[in-house]
Amino acid sequence: MTESSHDENIELMTYAEVVDVKGFVGNFDVTIRKKPRYVDMTKCTGCGLCIEKCPTKVPSEWNLDMGLRKSIYKPFGQAVPNVPVIDTEHCLFFTKGRCKICQKLCPAGAVDYEQKEELVTKKFGAIIVATGFTQFDPSAYGEYGAGKFKDVITGLHLERMLDTSGPTGGHVVRPSDQTEPKNIVFIQCVGSRDESKGRPYCSRICCMYTAKQAILLKDHYPETQSYIFYIDIRAAGKNYEEFVKRAQRDYGAIYIRGRVSKIYEKGNKLIVRGVDTLAGRQVELEADLVVLATAVVPQPDAIDLAKILNIPYDQYGFYTEAHPKLQPVESVTKGIFLTGSCQFPKDIPDSVATTGAASVRACEILSKDELVLDPKVAFVNPDICSGCLNCVEVCPFNAIEPIVINGKTIAQVIPTLCHGCGNCASTCRTSAANVQGFTDDQIYAQVASVFEILKKENFLELSE
């Protein structure tokens, strides 16, 4: 991240969002909303004095509300650029008109309360979408007690606690009383592979990060014991199976194949009731901490962005590639590429692989002086076009626009946007719209040529 911020060929536009995309491959016009930081990035030195002296503390989103942050803050410790932002919802100056401590103490004079939102439009030749994912809300599973019992957390909560720069400084503690847990129960597939309450697909990464966390817990606290409820262990990949076996063999993690039916409190402990399907018996475990491996789901605004980019998405909100085998990182909109978990759940190697593939495909566009387009595109015969513009309404790629020629409004196809789907041809009342190579005369000629060949080779006579 630091290298990218210093590369002369990379422009980072942080604290910004895409609000509109127009144009076509090689010539996209992207409108970007730059939100006000209220800190001048050109002046700020990243000393952190403003953060240190800010009197307001609010729950930290990065630490999933397990810790606090200031009203002027950096999203996380290694954030790039190393420039804070002011949270106007909690800053005393913006809410009550007083304080201004950060502005008074800033040695560089970087705090600027007068900054305004800015809309900028830039041209791009290609777009790579890498919006990532978020985690499923486990409160849908009331039997697990997520949100009800403090000591029922998600894998991401545990990951933050294991981080030395996290809310607990790398120490794993029970949120209820801040004591070290001894027995930890992990529950797999919370929201995954479940059509009734969650998602029917596998989230792919849960088996691996659960095994990793069980290993780290044993490394940090040798007296801990991890129990892992699972449906199936899906650890396909190079060395993944061996990694899970090592968690069991060398670190004592106990895997129990079965579902958990209920979690309830008993004193200061959690009782986990489930079933061991391999042993064919009910089990009850006393746990100090329960960790839920929640499903991977798209970002909440993923569908809104898909509509801006004019790319398709599935019923869950993941973006759909043009072809799962032949065009795995390309969207149906030319010049827009997909990478990472915006498509579907992926682990790190898969994310890196698709990122490389998408980058190469984008560079292929940018390295050419002229683009070679697919010849299978639509066209409109201006001599017989009636100007009804039905084709404009049915085109899913906005590839047809109305133009005025000699006082007459007709339709015109933008070849770089057209995908040759044929919607316009099937809708056109005057047969003015067609697809190159697929006009009525051409199709009839193709069919007739078959009979001509058969006739020359006497196949028709023999059949008679």
NORZIPE-V545880 format. One record per residue. OMEGA is omega in radians with two decimals (* if undefined). Layout:
OMEGA / OMEGA
This chain:
3.14 / 3.11 / -3.13 / -3.12 / -3.13 / -3.12 / -3.07 / 3.14 / -3.14 / 3.04 / 3.10 / 3.08 / -3.11 / -3.08 / -3.09 / 3.12 / 3.12 / -3.12 / 3.14 / 3.09 / 3.08 / 3.11 / -3.02 / -3.07 / -3.10 / -3.05 / 3.10 / 2.98 / -3.05 / 3.08 / -3.04 / 3.07 / 3.09 / -3.10 / 3.13 / 3.06 / -2.99 / 3.02 / -3.12 / -3.08 / -3.13 / -3.11 / -3.04 / 3.11 / 3.13 / -3.09 / 3.10 / -3.12 / -3.13 / 3.13 / -3.10 / -3.03 / -3.13 / -3.06 / -3.04 / 3.08 / 3.13 / 3.12 / -3.10 / 3.09 / -3.12 / -3.14 / 3.05 / 3.10 / 3.09 / 3.11 / -3.12 / 3.02 / 3.12 / 3.09 / 2.95 / -2.92 / 2.92 / -3.07 / 3.05 / -2.95 / -3.07 / -3.07 / 3.09 / 0.03 / -3.10 / -3.08 / -3.12 / 3.08 / -3.14 / 3.08 / -3.04 / -3.13 / -3.09 / 3.14 / -3.09 / 3.13 / -3.10 / -3.12 / -3.06 / 3.10 / 3.13 / 3.13 / -3.11 / -3.12 / -3.10 / 3.14 / -3.11 / -3.04 / -3.08 / -3.09 / -3.11 / -3.10 / -3.03 / -3.09 / -3.07 / -3.12 / -3.07 / -3.14 / -3.12 / 3.04 / -3.07 / 3.06 / 3.12 / 3.10 / -3.12 / 3.11 / 3.12 / 3.10 / -3.12 / -3.12 / 3.04 / -3.10 / -3.12 / -3.01 / 3.04 / -3.04 / 2.97 / -3.08 / 3.13 / 3.12 / -3.05 / -3.14 / 3.07 / 3.12 / -3.10 / -3.12 / 3.13 / 3.07 / 3.11 / -3.07 / 3.13 / 3.11 / -3.09 / -3.06 / 2.96 / -3.06 / 3.07 / 3.10 / 3.13 / 3.03 / -3.13 / 3.12 / 3.11 / 3.13 / 3.13 / -3.13 / -3.12 / 3.09 / -3.12 / -3.04 / -3.13 / 3.10 / 3.12 / 3.13 / 3.11 / -3.11 / 3.03 / -3.14 / -3.06 / -3.07 / 3.09 / 3.08 / -3.14 / 3.13 / 3.09 / 3.12 / -3.13 / 3.11 / 3.06 / 3.09 / -3.11 / 2.99 / 3.06 / -3.07 / 3.09 / 3.07 / -3.11 / -3.10 / -3.05 / -3.09 / -3.04 / -3.10 / -3.08 / -3.07 / 3.06 / -3.12 / 2.93 / -3.01 / -2.97 / -3.13 / -3.07 / -3.10 / 3.05 / 3.09 / 3.12 / -3.12 / 3.08 / 3.10 / -3.13 / 3.11 / 3.14 / 3.09 / -3.10 / -3.05 / -3.06 / -3.09 / -3.10 / 3.06 / -3.12 / 3.03 / -3.05 / 3.03 / -3.09 / 3.01 / 3.01 / 3.06 / 3.14 / -3.09 / -3.13 / 3.13 / -3.09 / 3.07 / -3.09 / -3.13 / 3.13 / 3.13 / 3.12 / 3.12 / 3.13 / 3.10 / 3.12 / -3.01 / -3.01 / -3.06 / 2.96 / 3.10 / -3.12 / 3.14 / -3.14 / -3.13 / 3.14 / 3.14 / 3.01 / -3.09 / -3.07 / 3.00 / 3.11 / -3.12 / 3.03 / -3.01 / 3.10 / 3.13 / 3.01 / 3.08 / -3.12 / -3.13 / -3.12 / -3.11 / 3.01 / -3.05 / 3.11 / 3.11 / 3.13 / -3.12 / 3.04 / 3.11 / 3.01 / -3.12 / 3.05 / -3.03 / 3.00 / -3.09 / 3.08 / -3.10 / -3.12 / 3.07 / -3.02 / -3.06 / 3.03 / 3.12 / 3.14 / 3.05 / -3.07 / -3.14 / -3.09 / -3.11 / 3.11 / 3.12 / 3.12 / 3.12 / 3.10 / -3.10 / -3.10 / 3.08 / -3.09 / 3.09 / -3.11 / -3.06 / 3.14 / -3.13 / 3.05 / -3.12 / -3.05 / 3.12 / -3.11 / 3.10 / -3.04 / -3.11 / -3.03 / 3.13 / -2.99 / -3.12 / -3.12 / 2.99 / 3.13 / 3.07 / -3.07 / 3.08 / 3.11 / -3.05 / -3.05 / 3.10 / 3.10 / -3.00 / 2.99 / 3.11 / 3.14 / -3.10 / 3.14 / 3.01 / -3.06 / 3.14 / 3.12 / 3.12 / 3.12 / -3.12 / -3.14 / 3.09 / 3.09 / -3.14 / 3.14 / 3.13 / 3.12 / 3.14 / 3.09 / 3.12 / 3.10 / 3.10 / -3.04 / -3.08 / -3.09 / 3.06 / 3.12 / 3.13 / 3.03 / -3.05 / 3.03 / -3.11 / -3.11 / 3.12 / -3.11 / 3.02 / 3.14 / 3.07 / -3.05 / -3.09 / -3.10 / 3.11 / -3.11 / -3.13 / 3.12 / 3.09 / 3.03 / -3.13 / 3.12 / -3.09 / -3.04 / -3.12 / -3.10 / -3.06 / -3.12 / -3.08 / -3.13 / 3.14 / 3.10 / 3.04 / 3.14 / 3.10 / -3.13 / 3.10 / -3.12 / 3.11 / 3.09 / 3.14 / 3.10 / -3.10 / 3.01 / -3.00 / -3.08 / 3.12 / -3.04 / 3.10 / 3.11 / -3.10 / 3.10 / 3.11 / -3.11 / -3.12 / -3.12 / -3.09 / -3.02 / -3.10 / -3.08 / -3.09 / 3.09 / -3.14 / 3.12 / 3.07 / -3.12 / 3.14 / -3.10 / 3.04 / -3.14 / -3.12 / -3.14 / 3.13 / 3.10 / -3.14 / 3.11 / 3.13 / -3.13 / -3.12 / 3.10 / 3.14 / 3.10 / 3.12 / 3.13 / -3.13 / 3.14 / -3.09 / 3.06 / 3.11 / -3.11 / -3.13 / -3.14 / -3.13 / 3.11 / *
